[in-house]
Amino acid sequence: MDRDDEQLLRGRVYGADHDHPGPRPNRDYAELVGGPLDGLLLDITGWTADEIQTGVALMTELGQFGAGGRALYDPRPGERNRWDWSGDSP
């Protein structure tokens, strides 16, 4: 992915409709930091503390394993709304 692709992703919501890619009012988002989904927002509205603490494995074609692979993100300690990339998984 080049710099132009990265700028297109920044500020968009992971998994959002292409016609409405940005954040919506009254929703809670976590910014994904680092890795293939850097700059995307993850909608965590309604997630429990346990679900947030667990982190996520998000499907992406942009990671090390290509189509079907997953990017792993964990909440940053003390910052519920910033999640750091911890690697890729097949």
Helices and strands as residue ranges (DSSP letters): H 3-9, E 29-33, E 41-43, H 49-54, E 56-60, E 69-76, E 79-89
